[in-house]
Amino acid sequence: MKSWLILFFFLFFIAKVSAQTFKSFHLPDSTQRDSTLYDIKAFKPEKHFFRASGELLLVQLIPWTYDHFIRKEDWTKVSFKSIGHNLNFSNWEWDDNSFLANQFAHPYHGSLYFNAFRSNGYNFWQSSAAAFAGSFLWEVAGETNPSAPNDFINTSFGGLSLGEMTHRLANVIIKRKHRGSRRTRQELLAMAINPVNGFNRIISGKWGKYNPYEADDTTRITAFFDLGYRRTSTRIDDILDRGKNEIFGRLELAYGDPFEDNKRAFDNFFVMAEVGQSDSARLNTLRVQGHLAAKEIGQAGSRNRFLTLNVNYDYYNNSKFEYGGQSITGQLLNRVPLSTRSRLVTAVGGGVVILAAVPDHYMYYGEGRNYDYGPGIGYHASTWFNYGKYFFANLQYRGGVFWTINGHDSYYFLHAFTAQGRVNIYKNLGISSEFGLYHLEGHYKEFDDVNDYYPYFRLSASYQIGLQ
């Protein structure tokens, strides 16, 4: 079976199990037990520093052992000399790894470092420090290759975004009151999403066991699962005549309400994952936008207008376009209730792109590097409208300007436009359509400038889960 089909059915399995899980977010009768025991915000787990540290080292030791003893890789022959060399920051070098390795594999490993501490009782900020420490440790002592600044940034910042997202989702999926086969399915799915947390549940004896004093995460989840057809091209005027047809599956998930759940980091976040029949990659998109802080403005107590600070992880990799980046953005978030069933939400903002990988038409070397690295400034504007759970519409623009600090002497402008609509037809089943356009302007000192367009169209069946 093709690997993209495996990825698709994994997403479907997430949707199916989650649909059962998200139906019953409630507390036990307060007359039977103190309700604060079941409040995730009041629950303070015990910290296990040495276990967390050991698991972080184990996460690093497993791939190193495989590459050293099975693949016989030269870069695993670490010595005090190589460690001393990498401790000197003047010896650090930008690497030539593929887009997938640098923009996804490294952030994923960073999420494991993060969750080694997060699943052992530490909070978001403390665990973020573990992601940075784990990344630095690997760059210095995990390999003989010169330490790479792009790896350190991607592993650290991407690790905390993916790490907290997977930590929260795994905890939502596991319902402590459930038992039997249903509980086993939840434990397995949660472990697939967050392996370190699952490992800790096994060694601590929590796996599959009912504990009335353990807190459930009762945060509301809204999610859409799409399966359908998409058409892509490199020119706007021939997308109908010469476009390429592909099958795709997508999961969009909103954890928490940004207007209500915004007291702590990642009390609300948005995730979008897409897999498809692309000829360049099976994982085509992974986006995470996580809340860091918020301040209510406007009329006191209205809770309809906030200034928010967010951390973002972006990964796009399909047959027509690649982009990856880590950023911190601020935005003005505004909600306008139109009726008892409908509302309009707008967002406008921008911020700093810490590091972005942007396609370079004139680069290809090493293990497949075909992109420049550089910081930038990002900006966005969007609006959402919904009528109950029957109709959703979304218009969005995201853009940025980037300056190359490693690669060809260049700078880039990137624009992304999307227009999406969903209509419910029967219960939680509906139809979704989306049109999008990526526009990349590349300006080079030694080469001709590029001006590329990547239009696409999607049509899919849509399944809603977790809606009340």
N, C-alpha and C positions, 0 to 999 in steps of 0.2 A: 504494500500500500504506500502511496506517495506520502512524503513527510508532511506536506501541507495539509493533507486530509487528517493526519494524526493530530496536528495542531488544532485544526478546526473542531474535531470531536472532543478534544480536551476543553476548548472554550464552551462547547455545548454542554459538557458534563458539569462545568462550573455553573452555567446558567440553570441547569436542571436541579442540581442539589441546592443551589442558593435559593431557587424559587420556593422550595419547601422550607428552607431555613428562615427566610425573611418574613414568613407569614405570622410568626408568633413572638413578637417582641413585647413582653409584658412581665411585670413583677409578680411574685407570689403574693398572696393575701398578707397584708401588713400585720394582721392580728396573729398570724402564725409565727412570724419571724421579723426581726428588725430589718426594714427595707433598705437601710443604708448598707447592709452587707451585700446587697445585690446591685448597688450603684457603682458602675465602673469608675466613676470619677472619685468615689470615696475609698476605693480599694487600693491599698498600698502593698504590693508584693514585696517579699523579702529579696534583698540583693545578694547575689552569689558571685563575688569578684573573681575568685580563683577558677570557678567552673566556667565563667564567661571568658576569662583569659585563655584557658585551656582550649575552649571550643574555637576561639579565634585562631589560635595556632593550628588546631586540627584542620580548619577550613583551608589554611595555607599549605599544610603538610600533605593533604590528600592529592591535589594536582601535582605538587612537586614530586611526590613519591612515584606517581604514575609516569611522569615525564623522565624522571631520573632512572628508574629501574626497568621500565617497559620500553619506552621510546628512546632511551639512551641519549637524551638531548645534552649538548655541551653546555648550554646556558645554566643547567642545574648544578654544575660543579662549583658551588659557592665556597669561598675561602675567606680568611681574614683579609687577604689582599684585595679581593673584589669588594668586600664590605667597606673597607677603608676608602677605596676608590669612589664608591657610590655615596659615601658620606660627605664627600666634597661636592658642594652644589655646582661648582664650575665644571664638573664632569657630566652633568645631566644633559641628556640629548633627547630631542623629539624623535619618536620611533616611526617605523614604516609599516606598522600592522594594518590589516584590513579594516574597513569601516565597521564590520560586524564585531570584530575583536575589540576595537577601541571604544566604540560607542554603545555597545550592549554588554559584551562579556565582562569588561572591567567594571561598569556600574553594578552588574549583577553580583559579582564577587564582593563589591563594596557593601551590598545589601546583606550579605552573609556575615561580614564583619560587624555591621551595625546590629544585626539581630542576635549575634552571640551575646551581646550585652542587653539588648532590649528584651529578650525573652528570659533574661535572668534578673529582672526586677529594676533595671535602670530606665530612666525617662528618656524622652526624645533627644534632648540636648546632650545628656551624658553619653548616649549611644552614638550620637553624631561624632563625638570625639573619638570613639572607638573606630568608626569608619575611616577617619583621617589617620589614626595611629596604625591601623591594619594596612592601609594603603602605603604609608611611609615604610613600614617594616618590610613589606614585600619588595618595594622598589629598591631598598638598600640591601636586604639580606636574603631575598627570595630567589634571586637570579644574578648571573654574572653580567648580563647586559647592562649598559649604562642606564641609570634611573631616568625615567621619562616624565617631564612635567605634565604632559597631556594625560598619561595614565594616572598620575596622582590626583589630578583635578577630577577626571571622569569617575574614577573609583570612589573618591570621597563624596563629592556633591551628588553624583548619580546614586551612590550607595545609600545615602540618607533618605533620598526621595523614594527609591524603590523599597528600601528597608522598612520605613514607617508605613508605607502603603500596604505591603504584604503582611506586616505585623498586625495592622488593624483588621484587614480582611480575614486573616486566619482566625483571629479572636471572635469575629462576628459569626463565622461559619460554625464554630464549635458551640453548641448549646448544652450547657452543663446538665440540664434536667433530662436530656434525651438519653436513651439507652439502646442496647441491642444493635441490630444491623444498621439502623439509621445513624446512630452515634458513630459506628465504625466508618461509614461512608463520609461523615463529616470530618472525622479525624484524618482520614486519608487525603481528602481534598485539601484540608488546611495544611497538611504536611507537604503536599505538592506545591502549594503556594509559598509556604515558609518552612523549608526543611529544618532549619535550626530550631525553630519553635517546636516542631514535631519531635525532633530528637530529644529536646529537653522534657517534653511531656512523657516520653517513654522512660527516660532514666530517672525521672522524679516520681514515677508511678501514677501520674495523672491520666495517662492515655486510657480513654474509654471508661473512666470511672466517674460516678456521680458524686459531686461534692456540693452540698447545699450552701456552703459558705464561700464558694468561689464565685466571682462576679461575672455576669454576662454583659457583653457589650450590646446595649439596646439602641444604638444609633440607627436612625432610619437610612435605608438604602433604596436608591432608585437606579434601575439598570435596564438596558436594552440589549438584546442579542439579535444581530442581523445576519442573514444568510442570503446571498444573491449574486448579482452580476455587476461587474464594473468594466468600463471601457476607458482606455487611456490612449494618449497620443503625445506627440511632440509639437503639434501645430494646432491652433484653434480651428482653422478653416477646414481641416480634413479629419476631425475626430469621428465624424459619421461615416466617411468613405474609407479611411485607411487606419482607423483606430484599432487597438489590440483588445480582444475580449479576454476577461479573466473571471474566475469564480473567487469570491472572498467571504470571509466570516469576520464579524466585528462585535466586540463587547464594549459598550459605553456604560460607565458606572459612576454614580455620584454618591459619595459617602457623607452623610450629614447635610445640614442646611446652612449655607454661608451666612444667612441672616439670623440664625438661631444658635448654631453650634460653632462658636468662634472664640472660646476662652483659651484654648491651648493649641499648641502646634499640631496640625493635622486633625483637628476636630472636624474639619471638612476637607475633602479633596475630590478631584475628578481624575478618572482613569479612562483612557481609550486604547484598546489593543485590537489590532487588525492583522489577520493572516490571509494569505491568498496564493493564487497560482502564478505568482510572479517568477520570471526566469532568473532573477538575481537574488532573491531571498524569500523565505517563507514567512518570517515575521516582517511585515511591511511597515507597521506603525506601532509605537508605544509612547504614549504621552501621559505624564503625571503632573498635575498642578496641585500642590499642597499648601494649605493655609499655615502661615506662621504667626500673624498677629492681625488684630482688627481694632478700629476705633469708630464708634458710632458718631455720626454727625447729623446735623439738622434737628428736627423736632425731637425733644427728649422722650425716650420710651417708644418711639414709633417703630424702631428696628427695621427701617426700610432703606437706610442709606448708611454705607460704611466705607471707610478707607481701609483697604486690606493690603497686607504684605504676603507675597507668595513665593515659593521656590518651585522651579519648573525643570522637568526632565523631558527632552524631546528626542525622538528617534524616528526617522522616516527612511525607509529603504525599499524601493520598489524598482520595477524595470525601467522607470523613466527618471527617477529623482532620488537623491540622497541628501539628508541633512541631519545633524545631531548637535545638541547643545545643552548646556547647563546655564540657568539664568535665575535671577532674583528680580521680581517685578512688584510694583505697587499699582493699585487700581482703585477707581471710584466705582462702587457697586451700588446700584439703585434699583429698588423694586416698587412697581406701581400696581397695586391691586385694581383690576378693572371691574370685577364682579366677584360674586361668591365662588365662582368656578375658574375664573381666568385671571392671569396676571402677566405683566410685562416686566422683564428684567434687562437692564442695560449695564454694560461694563466698559470702561475706557481706562487705559493706563499704559505704563511702560516701565522699563528698568534696564538693568545691566546684564548683558550676556557675558558670563564669566569666561566661557570658552565655547567656540562653535567650530564644527567641521563642515566646510562648505565645498561643494564640488568644484574641481579645477579641471577644465577641459584639456590642459596641457601637461598634466602630471599623471604618471603611473610608474611606480617603482617599488622595490622591496617585496613585501608580502601581499601587495595589491593596494597600496595607498594611492588614491586618486582624488585627494581633497587637501585643501589648505586649512590651517588652524589659525584662529584669531579671536579676540574679544569683540564686543559690539554693543549696540544699543537696540533694544527691541521695543515695539509698541503694538498696541492692539485696541480694537473696538469691536463690540459685539452686542447683539440683542437677542433675547429669547421670548417667545410667546407660547403660552399653553392654555388650552381650554380643557380643564379637568385632566383626565387621562385619555381624552379622545383625539386631541390634535396638538401637535408640537411644531414650532417653526423656529429656525435659528439662522441668523445672518452673522457672519464673522469675517473680520479682516485681521491678519497678523503680518507684521513686517519687521524688518531690521536692516541695519547697516553694519558691516563687519570689516575689520582691518586685519590683513594677514600679518602674523608675526612669525609664522613658520610655513614656508612654501614659496611660491612665486610672489614677486612684488605686486600686490593687487589689493583691491577692496571690492566689496560686493553690496548690492541691494537685493533683498529677498522680500517678495510679496506673496501672500497666500489669501485667497478669497474662497469662502464656502457659503453655500446656501442649501439648507436642509429642511425637509418637511416630513412629518410622520402622521399617519391617519390610522386610528384604531378601527378595525372592522368588526371583530367578534371577540368579546372578552379581552384577553391580553394580546391577541394577534392583530397585526396591522401591516401596513405597507409603508416603506420608507424610500425616499429618493433624495439624492444629493448631487449638486454640481459644484465642482471646485476647479481652481486654477492656481498653479504655482508659477511665479515669474521670477527668474533669476537674471540679474544684471551683473556681469563680471567685467571689471576694468583692470587691465594689466599694463604694466610698464613696458614689458618686452614682447608682448603678443597682442594680437587683435582682440578687441573687446568681444564679449559674447552677450547675447540677449535671447534667452531661451524661455519658452512657454511650455507648461505641462498641464494641459486640461484633462479632466476626467469626469465621468458620469457614473453614478451608482443607482441601482434599483434593487431592492431587496425585500424579503419578508422580514417582519419585525416582531419580536416577542418581548413583552414587558414583564419585569419581575420586581417584587418588592414594593409595589405601589399600593397605597391605601385608598 
